[in-house]
Amino acid sequence: MYKVSREERKVQKIQEVTFADLGLKERYDIQEWIANSPDMLEYPDDLLIIQKEFDGFEDTNRRLDLLAIDNKGNLVVIENKRDDTGVDVTWQAINYASFCSTLTKQDVIEIYNKYLLSQGRPQEAEQIIEEFLFDSNIIYPSNTQKIILVAHNFRKEVLSSVQWLNSNGLDITCIRLKPYKFQNEIIVDTDRILPQDDMKDYALSLSRKTADSKRQEATITKAIERNIRFWKAFAECYDMSNTIFKNITSWNENKDAWKGASAGFGKGLYFNFVISNDDARVELYFNNSQKDYNKKAFDCLEKNKTAIESALTPNVVAWERLSEKTASRIAIKNVELKPKDESSWKEVFEWFKNTMPKLIDVLTNYKSEINKI
C-alpha cells in the first residue's frame, strides 16, 4: 500500500505491521471494531451483531467472540484471531456453530435483548431483528449456521480445511485484516480470501462444478417447489390481464415467495402478492434504491392514514416504514390463511382476488401526490 503525492509525482510506502506491534488486542480492539461496524468485514449479507463473548452453552465454559444474524435469518459465528489463526480455529468455530444450532427464535430474541441492555439501549429486540431481515416473513433462526474467521494471517492448513468444508455444504468465510501504520495513523485493509474461485495457491484443489451443484441442490427445498406450484395454479385460475390486476404490468416468474410488478406510479413502487407458510399478504412495496425517496413516498401516504384505513375497512392495514432499512411497505395481511396447506389454496386465491383490487384502487388515488416527490 502506498501514499501518493500528486504534486511531487512520488509514492511513499505505507508499512504493513502486526496488531501486536501496534499494541492492539483481539478482544478489546478488533472485536469492538467489528461489533460497532460489522460492515467492515465486507460480508455479502448484512450482519446484525446480537451478542459479544457469548457463553450461553450448556456444560461448557467456552465463549464465542461475536454472534450475529444475517439478513436472511442465518446465525453467524464470528471468531477473531489477532495475528495468527493457529491450527485449531476451524474446529473451534465449528464447535460454536454446533452449539448455536439448537437456539430457538425466543433464544435469539433473549440473547439480543441482553446485548441491547448491556449497551445501554433498552429497545425491542424482536422488532429490530424483524426490521433488519430481508423480508419480515423470514423464519429465524434458519437451520443453517454460518462462520466467519477473522485474522491477520491464515495458516495453510486452515485455508485447505475451510475450502474442503465449504465444498461439502458448510458456509465459512475467511477475512484477512491487514494493519498498516502511517505516521500516527492506523489503517486496516479488509480482504476476503475465502471463498474464492481460484485455489491454485493452496494444497487442496476441488471441483468448482461439484461445489456449485451442491449449493444449488441445497437451495431447492420442498417449500420452494410448493410455492412454484402455488403461483402456477394462481395464474391458471385468474387471467393476469384481468382488470383487477390493471396496475400489474408484468408477472415475475423468478420469485417463489412473492409475485408482483410496477405499481404504475412513483419510482420503484410495486404491488406484490406474498405468501409464507402461515399467512398471505398484499402490499405496496417501496423499493427505490434511494432510501430517502422511499420514506418520503411512505410518509406521503401515511399522512392520509385515516382516509386510507377507512376505505379499506374491514381489512387491517400494516404501516411498516422500516426506518432502518432502505425499503418500506403498506400491507394487508391475513393470518387465517395457511398457504403451506394446499387444500386452502382456493381460499387464498379468492382472498387475493378480492383484496388486491381494493388496495390498488385506494392507494392509486394518491398517485399525483406521489409523483410530485
Secondary structure, DSSP 8 states (H G I E B T S, - for coil): -EEEETTTTEEEE-EE--TTTTT--IIIIIHHHHHH-GGGG--SS-EEEEEEEE---TT----EEEEEEETTS-EEEEEE-SSB--SSHHHHHHHHHHHHTT--HHHHHHHHHHHHHHTT----HHHHHHHHSSSTT--SS-S-EEEEEEESB--HHHHHHHHHHHHTT--EEEEEEEEEEETTEEEEEEEEEES-S--TTSS----HHHHHHHHHHHH--HHHHHHHHHHHHHHHHS-TTSGGGTT-----TT-SSEEEEE-SSSSSEEEEEEE-SS-EEEEEEE--S-HHHHHHHHHHHHTTHHHHHHHHTTS-EEEE--TTSS-EEEEEEETT--TTSGGGHHHHHHHHHHHHHHHHHHHHTTHHHHHT-
